[in-house]
Amino acid sequence: MTQIVRYTHPTQAEIDAVMAEARQMRSELVAAMMTSLRLKLRGLFAGGKATAAA
């Protein structure tokens, strides 16, 4: 029974480690999304200006 409780109830340190990893992953995801959005907008506006000037 002790092992079952040990594996089903993580320690506070384990919870903190998982939450820190989740925050890092979320931060990286948001950064990647913003980079992608910035590149798409740059292409949209730069493409629009290039075709209008041509």
BADRENTOR-727734 format. One line per field, with one value per residue: residue number from 1; x, y, z of N, C-alpha, C in turn. Coordinates in Angstrom, 3 decimals. Atoms other than C-alpha are relative to their C-alpha. Example, Ala and Ser with C-alpha at 12.3 -4.5 7.8 and 13.67 -1.06 7.14 Angstrom:
BEGIN
i	[1:2]
n.xx	[0.890:-0.820]
n.yy	[-1.190:-1.190]
n.zz	[0.000:-0.060]
ca.xx	[12.300:13.670]
ca.yy	[-4.500:-1.060]
ca.zz	[7.800:7.140]
c.xx	[0.900:-0.770]
c.yy	[1.200:1.090]
c.zz	[0.000:0.730]
//
This chain:
BEGIN
i	[1:2:3:4:5:6:7:8:9:10:11:12:13:14:15:16:17:18:19:20:21:22:23:24:25:26:27:28:29:30:31:32:33:34:35:36:37:38:39:40:41:42:43:44:45:46:47:48:49:50:51:52:53:54]
n.xx	[0.829:-0.875:-0.463:1.120:0.160:-1.188:0.056:1.200:-0.048:-1.355:-0.479:0.087:-1.142:0.342:1.024:-0.679:-0.817:0.899:0.573:-1.054:-0.173:1.188:-0.136:-1.037:0.564:0.980:-0.756:-0.575:1.096:0.455:-1.059:0.041:1.209:-0.192:-0.966:0.709:0.943:-0.772:-0.483:1.141:0.409:-1.047:0.169:1.248:-0.137:-1.102:0.497:0.986:-0.704:-0.807:0.868:0.584:-1.047:-0.414]
n.yy	[-1.204:-1.176:-0.307:-0.533:-1.391:-0.721:-0.238:-0.734:-1.335:-0.529:-0.934:-1.403:-0.260:0.541:-0.889:-1.236:0.274:0.148:-1.307:-0.826:0.478:-0.422:-1.439:-0.154:0.444:-0.998:-1.173:0.295:0.073:-1.368:-0.660:0.540:-0.510:-1.417:-0.060:0.430:-1.058:-1.142:0.315:-0.004:-1.387:-0.639:0.474:-0.549:-1.424:-0.190:0.517:-0.954:-1.204:0.352:0.148:-1.292:-0.829:0.563]
n.zz	[0.000:-0.060:1.347:0.778:-0.415:0.460:1.437:0.400:-0.600:0.189:-1.016:0.408:0.889:1.316:0.559:0.394:1.182:1.150:0.310:0.603:1.370:0.755:0.263:1.023:1.281:0.418:0.418:1.311:0.963:0.271:0.773:1.358:0.656:0.309:1.104:1.205:0.349:0.487:1.337:0.922:0.229:0.801:1.365:0.530:0.295:0.939:1.267:0.505:0.476:1.180:1.161:0.317:0.611:1.284]
ca.xx	[0.000:2.867:4.199:0.757:0.413:3.961:3.304:-0.173:0.687:3.703:5.833:5.739:9.190:7.920:4.881:7.102:9.422:6.540:4.984:8.318:8.721:5.152:5.812:8.983:7.157:4.336:6.844:8.594:5.261:4.149:7.518:7.299:3.740:4.707:7.706:5.521:2.881:5.506:6.979:3.535:2.622:5.976:5.424:1.877:2.763:6.079:4.412:1.580:3.964:6.154:3.220:1.735:5.061:5.611]
ca.yy	[0.000:2.363:2.059:2.689:5.887:6.876:6.530:8.023:11.069:12.945:14.954:18.732:18.764:16.551:18.770:21.862:20.246:19.290:22.742:24.433:22.242:23.051:26.794:26.452:24.512:27.074:29.903:28.222:27.551:31.178:32.400:30.074:31.188:34.863:34.288:32.452:35.179:37.885:36.109:35.598:39.243:40.365:38.203:39.459:43.139:42.877:40.785:43.290:46.211:44.371:43.482:46.976:48.572:46.260]
ca.zz	[0.000:0.731:-2.825:-4.319:-2.297:-3.239:-6.967:-7.036:-4.915:-6.259:-3.875:-3.931:-5.549:-8.386:-8.881:-8.954:-11.492:-13.788:-13.510:-14.267:-17.338:-18.420:-18.056:-20.128:-22.849:-22.901:-23.140:-26.068:-27.785:-27.448:-28.732:-31.740:-32.483:-32.306:-34.581:-37.068:-36.970:-37.413:-40.435:-41.989:-41.485:-42.889:-45.945:-46.358:-46.141:-47.966:-50.682:-50.993:-51.344:-53.831:-56.083:-55.831:-56.784:-59.741]
c.xx	[0.865:0.493:-1.110:-0.202:1.168:-0.106:-1.240:-0.026:1.412:0.379:-0.119:1.141:-0.286:-1.047:0.645:0.830:-0.865:-0.597:1.036:0.228:-1.178:0.070:1.031:-0.534:-1.005:0.700:0.602:-1.074:-0.483:1.039:-0.003:-1.220:0.169:0.983:-0.678:-0.957:0.729:0.502:-1.133:-0.449:1.029:-0.140:-1.238:0.176:1.120:-0.440:-0.990:0.667:0.790:-0.890:-0.631:1.029:0.355:-0.930]
c.yy	[1.257:0.380:0.582:1.476:0.834:0.336:0.782:1.417:0.547:0.958:1.417:0.347:-0.514:0.872:1.291:-0.198:-0.116:1.342:0.927:-0.412:0.435:1.490:0.256:-0.380:1.013:1.251:-0.202:-0.051:1.401:0.740:-0.481:0.517:1.462:0.171:-0.361:1.088:1.204:-0.254:0.001:1.418:0.743:-0.405:0.582:1.453:0.264:-0.474:0.964:1.238:-0.306:-0.116:1.332:0.892:-0.497:0.343]
c.zz	[0.000:-1.390:-0.852:0.339:-0.520:-1.482:-0.431:0.553:-0.130:1.128:-0.537:-0.955:-1.409:-0.681:-0.496:-1.260:-1.249:-0.395:-0.625:-1.447:-0.874:-0.324:-1.087:-1.376:-0.521:-0.502:-1.384:-1.080:-0.380:-0.839:-1.452:-0.758:-0.391:-1.150:-1.317:-0.474:-0.581:-1.420:-1.021:-0.299:-0.853:-1.462:-0.656:-0.402:-0.998:-1.396:-0.627:-0.557:-1.270:-1.234:-0.400:-0.701:-1.395:-1.126]
//
